[in-house]
Amino acid sequence: MIDNKAVVNQDSCLGCGRCMEACPNEGITITITDLSYIDKLIKDLEAHIEVS
């Protein structure tokens, strides 16, 4: 929390959406405008889980 606002560490974000689901006020949304970012997210997730 910074200035009473939730802040996501972009370097640690896996793009999984768990923060969005966990927010009791529905105050977090995920919007991906750069579709090449999806490839990056998949590679990051593959380090932790098997993606098929």
PDB file of N, H, CA, C and O in Angstrom:
ATOM      1  N   MET A   1       0.851  -1.172   0.000  1.00  0.00           N
ATOM      2  CA  MET A   1       0.000   0.000   0.000  1.00  0.00           C
ATOM      3  C   MET A   1       0.902   1.243   0.000  1.00  0.00           C
ATOM      4  O   MET A   1       1.838   1.355   0.791  1.00  0.00           O
ATOM      5  N   ILE A   2       0.596   2.146  -0.889  1.00  0.00           N
ATOM      6  H   ILE A   2      -0.165   2.055  -1.531  1.00  0.00           H
ATOM      7  CA  ILE A   2       1.262   3.450  -0.932  1.00  0.00           C
ATOM      8  C   ILE A   2       0.169   4.494  -1.012  1.00  0.00           C
ATOM      9  O   ILE A   2      -0.669   4.456  -1.912  1.00  0.00           O
ATOM     10  N   ASP A   3       0.176   5.429  -0.067  1.00  0.00           N
ATOM     11  H   ASP A   3       0.857   5.460   0.664  1.00  0.00           H
ATOM     12  CA  ASP A   3      -0.863   6.469  -0.004  1.00  0.00           C
ATOM     13  C   ASP A   3      -2.264   5.858  -0.038  1.00  0.00           C
ATOM     14  O   ASP A   3      -3.152   6.341  -0.741  1.00  0.00           O
ATOM     15  N   ASN A   4      -2.442   4.780   0.742  1.00  0.00           N
ATOM     16  H   ASN A   4      -1.721   4.388   1.313  1.00  0.00           H
ATOM     17  CA  ASN A   4      -3.726   4.074   0.847  1.00  0.00           C
ATOM     18  C   ASN A   4      -4.208   3.474  -0.468  1.00  0.00           C
ATOM     19  O   ASN A   4      -5.406   3.261  -0.654  1.00  0.00           O
ATOM     20  N   LYS A   5      -3.285   3.202  -1.374  1.00  0.00           N
ATOM     21  H   LYS A   5      -2.312   3.375  -1.223  1.00  0.00           H
ATOM     22  CA  LYS A   5      -3.631   2.560  -2.640  1.00  0.00           C
ATOM     23  C   LYS A   5      -2.775   1.319  -2.806  1.00  0.00           C
ATOM     24  O   LYS A   5      -1.590   1.323  -2.472  1.00  0.00           O
ATOM     25  N   ALA A   6      -3.380   0.250  -3.327  1.00  0.00           N
ATOM     26  H   ALA A   6      -4.342   0.246  -3.599  1.00  0.00           H
ATOM     27  CA  ALA A   6      -2.630  -0.971  -3.591  1.00  0.00           C
ATOM     28  C   ALA A   6      -1.709  -0.740  -4.780  1.00  0.00           C
ATOM     29  O   ALA A   6      -2.114  -0.167  -5.791  1.00  0.00           O
ATOM     30  N   VAL A   7      -0.479  -1.187  -4.651  1.00  0.00           N
ATOM     31  H   VAL A   7      -0.150  -1.652  -3.830  1.00  0.00           H
ATOM     32  CA  VAL A   7       0.505  -1.046  -5.718  1.00  0.00           C
ATOM     33  C   VAL A   7       1.075  -2.426  -6.006  1.00  0.00           C
ATOM     34  O   VAL A   7       1.484  -3.136  -5.088  1.00  0.00           O
ATOM     35  N   VAL A   8       1.103  -2.804  -7.274  1.00  0.00           N
ATOM     36  H   VAL A   8       0.770  -2.227  -8.020  1.00  0.00           H
ATOM     37  CA  VAL A   8       1.631  -4.091  -7.686  1.00  0.00           C
ATOM     38  C   VAL A   8       3.068  -3.904  -8.142  1.00  0.00           C
ATOM     39  O   VAL A   8       3.359  -3.014  -8.942  1.00  0.00           O
ATOM     40  N   ASN A   9       3.965  -4.740  -7.636  1.00  0.00           N
ATOM     41  H   ASN A   9       3.728  -5.463  -6.987  1.00  0.00           H
ATOM     42  CA  ASN A   9       5.349  -4.711  -8.076  1.00  0.00           C
ATOM     43  C   ASN A   9       5.407  -5.341  -9.466  1.00  0.00           C
ATOM     44  O   ASN A   9       5.292  -6.560  -9.597  1.00  0.00           O
ATOM     45  N   GLN A  10       5.581  -4.537 -10.484  1.00  0.00           N
ATOM     46  H   GLN A  10       5.675  -3.547 -10.378  1.00  0.00           H
ATOM     47  CA  GLN A  10       5.559  -5.009 -11.864  1.00  0.00           C
ATOM     48  C   GLN A  10       6.670  -6.018 -12.149  1.00  0.00           C
ATOM     49  O   GLN A  10       6.515  -6.871 -13.023  1.00  0.00           O
ATOM     50  N   ASP A  11       7.784  -5.934 -11.426  1.00  0.00           N
ATOM     51  H   ASP A  11       7.910  -5.241 -10.716  1.00  0.00           H
ATOM     52  CA  ASP A  11       8.886  -6.876 -11.639  1.00  0.00           C
ATOM     53  C   ASP A  11       8.537  -8.275 -11.135  1.00  0.00           C
ATOM     54  O   ASP A  11       9.069  -9.269 -11.629  1.00  0.00           O
ATOM     55  N   SER A  12       7.638  -8.349 -10.147  1.00  0.00           N
ATOM     56  H   SER A  12       7.205  -7.542  -9.746  1.00  0.00           H
ATOM     57  CA  SER A  12       7.243  -9.636  -9.580  1.00  0.00           C
ATOM     58  C   SER A  12       5.936 -10.164 -10.158  1.00  0.00           C
ATOM     59  O   SER A  12       5.585 -11.322  -9.934  1.00  0.00           O
ATOM     60  N   CYS A  13       5.219  -9.334 -10.892  1.00  0.00           N
ATOM     61  H   CYS A  13       5.504  -8.393 -11.074  1.00  0.00           H
ATOM     62  CA  CYS A  13       3.903  -9.707 -11.405  1.00  0.00           C
ATOM     63  C   CYS A  13       4.022 -10.812 -12.448  1.00  0.00           C
ATOM     64  O   CYS A  13       4.795 -10.703 -13.400  1.00  0.00           O
ATOM     65  N   LEU A  14       3.238 -11.889 -12.255  1.00  0.00           N
ATOM     66  H   LEU A  14       2.610 -11.978 -11.482  1.00  0.00           H
ATOM     67  CA  LEU A  14       3.194 -12.978 -13.219  1.00  0.00           C
ATOM     68  C   LEU A  14       1.996 -12.855 -14.156  1.00  0.00           C
ATOM     69  O   LEU A  14       1.855 -13.647 -15.088  1.00  0.00           O
ATOM     70  N   GLY A  15       1.137 -11.871 -13.917  1.00  0.00           N
ATOM     71  H   GLY A  15       1.252 -11.227 -13.160  1.00  0.00           H
ATOM     72  CA  GLY A  15      -0.030 -11.696 -14.767  1.00  0.00           C
ATOM     73  C   GLY A  15      -1.100 -12.741 -14.552  1.00  0.00           C
ATOM     74  O   GLY A  15      -1.938 -12.963 -15.426  1.00  0.00           O
ATOM     75  N   CYS A  16      -1.083 -13.387 -13.396  1.00  0.00           N
ATOM     76  H   CYS A  16      -0.402 -13.207 -12.686  1.00  0.00           H
ATOM     77  CA  CYS A  16      -2.010 -14.498 -13.145  1.00  0.00           C
ATOM     78  C   CYS A  16      -3.411 -14.034 -12.763  1.00  0.00           C
ATOM     79  O   CYS A  16      -4.374 -14.784 -12.926  1.00  0.00           O
ATOM     80  N   GLY A  17      -3.537 -12.823 -12.264  1.00  0.00           N
ATOM     81  H   GLY A  17      -2.755 -12.214 -12.132  1.00  0.00           H
ATOM     82  CA  GLY A  17      -4.850 -12.299 -11.893  1.00  0.00           C
ATOM     83  C   GLY A  17      -5.280 -12.601 -10.472  1.00  0.00           C
ATOM     84  O   GLY A  17      -6.394 -12.251 -10.081  1.00  0.00           O
ATOM     85  N   ARG A  18      -4.425 -13.243  -9.688  1.00  0.00           N
ATOM     86  H   ARG A  18      -3.520 -13.528 -10.005  1.00  0.00           H
ATOM     87  CA  ARG A  18      -4.809 -13.580  -8.312  1.00  0.00           C
ATOM     88  C   ARG A  18      -5.063 -12.338  -7.477  1.00  0.00           C
ATOM     89  O   ARG A  18      -5.940 -12.352  -6.614  1.00  0.00           O
ATOM     90  N   CYS A  19      -4.326 -11.273  -7.709  1.00  0.00           N
ATOM     91  H   CYS A  19      -3.614 -11.261  -8.411  1.00  0.00           H
ATOM     92  CA  CYS A  19      -4.538 -10.036  -6.950  1.00  0.00           C
ATOM     93  C   CYS A  19      -5.918  -9.464  -7.253  1.00  0.00           C
ATOM     94  O   CYS A  19      -6.592  -8.936  -6.368  1.00  0.00           O
ATOM     95  N   MET A  20      -6.327  -9.576  -8.507  1.00  0.00           N
ATOM     96  H   MET A  20      -5.780 -10.005  -9.226  1.00  0.00           H
ATOM     97  CA  MET A  20      -7.634  -9.084  -8.926  1.00  0.00           C
ATOM     98  C   MET A  20      -8.740  -9.869  -8.230  1.00  0.00           C
ATOM     99  O   MET A  20      -9.721  -9.291  -7.763  1.00  0.00           O
ATOM    100  N   GLU A  21      -8.576 -11.192  -8.164  1.00  0.00           N
ATOM    101  H   GLU A  21      -7.779 -11.662  -8.544  1.00  0.00           H
ATOM    102  CA  GLU A  21      -9.560 -12.039  -7.504  1.00  0.00           C
ATOM    103  C   GLU A  21      -9.584 -11.813  -5.997  1.00  0.00           C
ATOM    104  O   GLU A  21     -10.642 -11.916  -5.376  1.00  0.00           O
ATOM    105  N   ALA A  22      -8.433 -11.507  -5.399  1.00  0.00           N
ATOM    106  H   ALA A  22      -7.574 -11.424  -5.903  1.00  0.00           H
ATOM    107  CA  ALA A  22      -8.330 -11.370  -3.948  1.00  0.00           C
ATOM    108  C   ALA A  22      -8.796 -10.011  -3.440  1.00  0.00           C
ATOM    109  O   ALA A  22      -9.104  -9.873  -2.257  1.00  0.00           O
ATOM    110  N   CYS A  23      -8.854  -9.018  -4.300  1.00  0.00           N
ATOM    111  H   CYS A  23      -8.604  -9.130  -5.261  1.00  0.00           H
ATOM    112  CA  CYS A  23      -9.212  -7.669  -3.864  1.00  0.00           C
ATOM    113  C   CYS A  23     -10.679  -7.634  -3.417  1.00  0.00           C
ATOM    114  O   CYS A  23     -11.573  -7.887  -4.224  1.00  0.00           O
ATOM    115  N   PRO A  24     -10.933  -7.326  -2.149  1.00  0.00           N
ATOM    116  CA  PRO A  24     -12.309  -7.336  -1.646  1.00  0.00           C
ATOM    117  C   PRO A  24     -13.175  -6.213  -2.223  1.00  0.00           C
ATOM    118  O   PRO A  24     -14.402  -6.277  -2.155  1.00  0.00           O
ATOM    119  N   ASN A  25     -12.547  -5.202  -2.779  1.00  0.00           N
ATOM    120  H   ASN A  25     -11.550  -5.149  -2.834  1.00  0.00           H
ATOM    121  CA  ASN A  25     -13.290  -4.056  -3.305  1.00  0.00           C
ATOM    122  C   ASN A  25     -13.372  -4.036  -4.822  1.00  0.00           C
ATOM    123  O   ASN A  25     -13.860  -3.070  -5.409  1.00  0.00           O
ATOM    124  N   GLU A  26     -12.896  -5.104  -5.461  1.00  0.00           N
ATOM    125  H   GLU A  26     -12.500  -5.889  -4.985  1.00  0.00           H
ATOM    126  CA  GLU A  26     -12.849  -5.179  -6.921  1.00  0.00           C
ATOM    127  C   GLU A  26     -12.153  -3.960  -7.513  1.00  0.00           C
ATOM    128  O   GLU A  26     -12.570  -3.416  -8.536  1.00  0.00           O
ATOM    129  N   GLY A  27     -11.077  -3.545  -6.838  1.00  0.00           N
ATOM    130  H   GLY A  27     -10.739  -3.987  -6.007  1.00  0.00           H
ATOM    131  CA  GLY A  27     -10.355  -2.340  -7.234  1.00  0.00           C
ATOM    132  C   GLY A  27      -9.175  -2.591  -8.153  1.00  0.00           C
ATOM    133  O   GLY A  27      -8.485  -1.648  -8.540  1.00  0.00           O
ATOM    134  N   ILE A  28      -8.929  -3.851  -8.510  1.00  0.00           N
ATOM    135  H   ILE A  28      -9.489  -4.617  -8.195  1.00  0.00           H
ATOM    136  CA  ILE A  28      -7.787  -4.178  -9.364  1.00  0.00           C
ATOM    137  C   ILE A  28      -8.300  -4.802 -10.657  1.00  0.00           C
ATOM    138  O   ILE A  28      -9.108  -5.730 -10.631  1.00  0.00           O
ATOM    139  N   THR A  29      -7.831  -4.296 -11.763  1.00  0.00           N
ATOM    140  H   THR A  29      -7.174  -3.543 -11.784  1.00  0.00           H
ATOM    141  CA  THR A  29      -8.141  -4.895 -13.056  1.00  0.00           C
ATOM    142  C   THR A  29      -6.828  -5.096 -13.806  1.00  0.00           C
ATOM    143  O   THR A  29      -5.844  -4.397 -13.567  1.00  0.00           O
ATOM    144  N   ILE A  30      -6.835  -6.051 -14.701  1.00  0.00           N
ATOM    145  H   ILE A  30      -7.635  -6.619 -14.894  1.00  0.00           H
ATOM    146  CA  ILE A  30      -5.661  -6.308 -15.525  1.00  0.00           C
ATOM    147  C   ILE A  30      -6.044  -6.035 -16.971  1.00  0.00           C
ATOM    148  O   ILE A  30      -6.982  -6.624 -17.507  1.00  0.00           O
ATOM    149  N   THR A  31      -5.299  -5.131 -17.588  1.00  0.00           N
ATOM    150  H   THR A  31      -4.537  -4.652 -17.153  1.00  0.00           H
ATOM    151  CA  THR A  31      -5.519  -4.798 -18.992  1.00  0.00           C
ATOM    152  C   THR A  31      -4.197  -4.944 -19.722  1.00  0.00           C
ATOM    153  O   THR A  31      -3.208  -4.303 -19.366  1.00  0.00           O
ATOM    154  N   ILE A  32      -4.181  -5.783 -20.738  1.00  0.00           N
ATOM    155  H   ILE A  32      -4.984  -6.304 -21.027  1.00  0.00           H
ATOM    156  CA  ILE A  32      -2.960  -5.983 -21.529  1.00  0.00           C
ATOM    157  C   ILE A  32      -3.214  -5.378 -22.901  1.00  0.00           C
ATOM    158  O   ILE A  32      -4.052  -5.862 -23.663  1.00  0.00           O
ATOM    159  N   THR A  33      -2.485  -4.321 -23.203  1.00  0.00           N
ATOM    160  H   THR A  33      -1.805  -3.928 -22.585  1.00  0.00           H
ATOM    161  CA  THR A  33      -2.648  -3.653 -24.494  1.00  0.00           C
ATOM    162  C   THR A  33      -1.583  -4.081 -25.499  1.00  0.00           C
ATOM    163  O   THR A  33      -1.783  -3.967 -26.708  1.00  0.00           O
ATOM    164  N   ASP A  34      -0.450  -4.575 -24.996  1.00  0.00           N
ATOM    165  H   ASP A  34      -0.288  -4.667 -24.014  1.00  0.00           H
ATOM    166  CA  ASP A  34       0.639  -5.041 -25.848  1.00  0.00           C
ATOM    167  C   ASP A  34       0.562  -6.565 -25.892  1.00  0.00           C
ATOM    168  O   ASP A  34       0.969  -7.234 -24.943  1.00  0.00           O
ATOM    169  N   LEU A  35       0.046  -7.114 -26.982  1.00  0.00           N
ATOM    170  H   LEU A  35      -0.285  -6.570 -27.753  1.00  0.00           H
ATOM    171  CA  LEU A  35      -0.168  -8.551 -27.067  1.00  0.00           C
ATOM    172  C   LEU A  35       1.126  -9.357 -26.982  1.00  0.00           C
ATOM    173  O   LEU A  35       1.083 -10.530 -26.611  1.00  0.00           O
ATOM    174  N   SER A  36       2.263  -8.771 -27.310  1.00  0.00           N
ATOM    175  H   SER A  36       2.298  -7.818 -27.611  1.00  0.00           H
ATOM    176  CA  SER A  36       3.532  -9.491 -27.173  1.00  0.00           C
ATOM    177  C   SER A  36       3.857  -9.721 -25.703  1.00  0.00           C
ATOM    178  O   SER A  36       4.663 -10.592 -25.377  1.00  0.00           O
ATOM    179  N   TYR A  37       3.244  -8.957 -24.822  1.00  0.00           N
ATOM    180  H   TYR A  37       2.589  -8.249 -25.087  1.00  0.00           H
ATOM    181  CA  TYR A  37       3.443  -9.127 -23.382  1.00  0.00           C
ATOM    182  C   TYR A  37       2.903 -10.490 -22.925  1.00  0.00           C
ATOM    183  O   TYR A  37       3.393 -11.047 -21.942  1.00  0.00           O
ATOM    184  N   ILE A  38       1.912 -11.023 -23.618  1.00  0.00           N
ATOM    185  H   ILE A  38       1.514 -10.570 -24.417  1.00  0.00           H
ATOM    186  CA  ILE A  38       1.358 -12.333 -23.282  1.00  0.00           C
ATOM    187  C   ILE A  38       2.432 -13.404 -23.423  1.00  0.00           C
ATOM    188  O   ILE A  38       2.519 -14.304 -22.589  1.00  0.00           O
ATOM    189  N   ASP A  39       3.251 -13.318 -24.468  1.00  0.00           N
ATOM    190  H   ASP A  39       3.180 -12.586 -25.146  1.00  0.00           H
ATOM    191  CA  ASP A  39       4.353 -14.266 -24.636  1.00  0.00           C
ATOM    192  C   ASP A  39       5.323 -14.194 -23.461  1.00  0.00           C
ATOM    193  O   ASP A  39       5.808 -15.219 -22.982  1.00  0.00           O
ATOM    194  N   LYS A  40       5.603 -12.973 -22.998  1.00  0.00           N
ATOM    195  H   LYS A  40       5.209 -12.140 -23.387  1.00  0.00           H
ATOM    196  CA  LYS A  40       6.490 -12.794 -21.841  1.00  0.00           C
ATOM    197  C   LYS A  40       5.866 -13.421 -20.603  1.00  0.00           C
ATOM    198  O   LYS A  40       6.555 -14.094 -19.836  1.00  0.00           O
ATOM    199  N   LEU A  41       4.566 -13.209 -20.400  1.00  0.00           N
ATOM    200  H   LEU A  41       4.007 -12.663 -21.023  1.00  0.00           H
ATOM    201  CA  LEU A  41       3.892 -13.782 -19.238  1.00  0.00           C
ATOM    202  C   LEU A  41       3.944 -15.305 -19.269  1.00  0.00           C
ATOM    203  O   LEU A  41       4.158 -15.938 -18.235  1.00  0.00           O
ATOM    204  N   ILE A  42       3.752 -15.895 -20.437  1.00  0.00           N
ATOM    205  H   ILE A  42       3.579 -15.381 -21.277  1.00  0.00           H
ATOM    206  CA  ILE A  42       3.801 -17.352 -20.559  1.00  0.00           C
ATOM    207  C   ILE A  42       5.186 -17.866 -20.189  1.00  0.00           C
ATOM    208  O   ILE A  42       5.303 -18.857 -19.469  1.00  0.00           O
ATOM    209  N   LYS A  43       6.233 -17.208 -20.670  1.00  0.00           N
ATOM    210  H   LYS A  43       6.138 -16.403 -21.255  1.00  0.00           H
ATOM    211  CA  LYS A  43       7.595 -17.625 -20.336  1.00  0.00           C
ATOM    212  C   LYS A  43       7.842 -17.507 -18.835  1.00  0.00           C
ATOM    213  O   LYS A  43       8.465 -18.385 -18.238  1.00  0.00           O
ATOM    214  N   ASP A  44       7.359 -16.434 -18.226  1.00  0.00           N
ATOM    215  H   ASP A  44       6.853 -15.721 -18.711  1.00  0.00           H
ATOM    216  CA  ASP A  44       7.523 -16.251 -16.786  1.00  0.00           C
ATOM    217  C   ASP A  44       6.770 -17.334 -16.021  1.00  0.00           C
ATOM    218  O   ASP A  44       7.284 -17.868 -15.038  1.00  0.00           O
ATOM    219  N   LEU A  45       5.559 -17.661 -16.462  1.00  0.00           N
ATOM    220  H   LEU A  45       5.142 -17.227 -17.261  1.00  0.00           H
ATOM    221  CA  LEU A  45       4.762 -18.692 -15.795  1.00  0.00           C
ATOM    222  C   LEU A  45       5.393 -20.072 -15.949  1.00  0.00           C
ATOM    223  O   LEU A  45       5.328 -20.889 -15.031  1.00  0.00           O
ATOM    224  N   GLU A  46       6.002 -20.335 -17.101  1.00  0.00           N
ATOM    225  H   GLU A  46       6.054 -19.671 -17.847  1.00  0.00           H
ATOM    226  CA  GLU A  46       6.623 -21.627 -17.358  1.00  0.00           C
ATOM    227  C   GLU A  46       7.763 -21.917 -16.371  1.00  0.00           C
ATOM    228  O   GLU A  46       8.115 -23.077 -16.153  1.00  0.00           O
ATOM    229  N   ALA A  47       8.324 -20.890 -15.789  1.00  0.00           N
ATOM    230  H   ALA A  47       8.038 -19.948 -15.965  1.00  0.00           H
ATOM    231  CA  ALA A  47       9.366 -21.097 -14.786  1.00  0.00           C
ATOM    232  C   ALA A  47       8.782 -21.681 -13.507  1.00  0.00           C
ATOM    233  O   ALA A  47       9.516 -22.230 -12.684  1.00  0.00           O
ATOM    234  N   HIS A  48       7.461 -21.568 -13.332  1.00  0.00           N
ATOM    235  H   HIS A  48       6.865 -21.123 -14.001  1.00  0.00           H
ATOM    236  CA  HIS A  48       6.811 -22.007 -12.096  1.00  0.00           C
ATOM    237  C   HIS A  48       5.848 -23.175 -12.292  1.00  0.00           C
ATOM    238  O   HIS A  48       5.638 -23.968 -11.374  1.00  0.00           O
ATOM    239  N   ILE A  49       5.265 -23.282 -13.480  1.00  0.00           N
ATOM    240  H   ILE A  49       5.435 -22.637 -14.226  1.00  0.00           H
ATOM    241  CA  ILE A  49       4.283 -24.327 -13.752  1.00  0.00           C
ATOM    242  C   ILE A  49       4.438 -24.830 -15.180  1.00  0.00           C
ATOM    243  O   ILE A  49       5.087 -24.187 -16.005  1.00  0.00           O
ATOM    244  N   GLU A  50       3.846 -25.972 -15.465  1.00  0.00           N
ATOM    245  H   GLU A  50       3.318 -26.495 -14.795  1.00  0.00           H
ATOM    246  CA  GLU A  50       3.847 -26.477 -16.845  1.00  0.00           C
ATOM    247  C   GLU A  50       2.682 -25.840 -17.595  1.00  0.00           C
ATOM    248  O   GLU A  50       1.528 -25.992 -17.195  1.00  0.00           O
ATOM    249  N   VAL A  51       2.977 -25.135 -18.671  1.00  0.00           N
ATOM    250  H   VAL A  51       3.915 -25.011 -18.996  1.00  0.00           H
ATOM    251  CA  VAL A  51       1.963 -24.473 -19.475  1.00  0.00           C
ATOM    252  C   VAL A  51       1.778 -25.270 -20.768  1.00  0.00           C
ATOM    253  O   VAL A  51       2.747 -25.549 -21.475  1.00  0.00           O
ATOM    254  N   SER A  52       0.538 -25.630 -21.069  1.00  0.00           N
ATOM    255  H   SER A  52      -0.249 -25.404 -20.495  1.00  0.00           H
ATOM    256  CA  SER A  52       0.314 -26.372 -22.313  1.00  0.00           C
ATOM    257  C   SER A  52      -0.797 -25.731 -23.118  1.00  0.00           C
ATOM    258  O   SER A  52      -1.133 -26.213 -24.200  1.00  0.00           O
TER     259      SER A  52
END
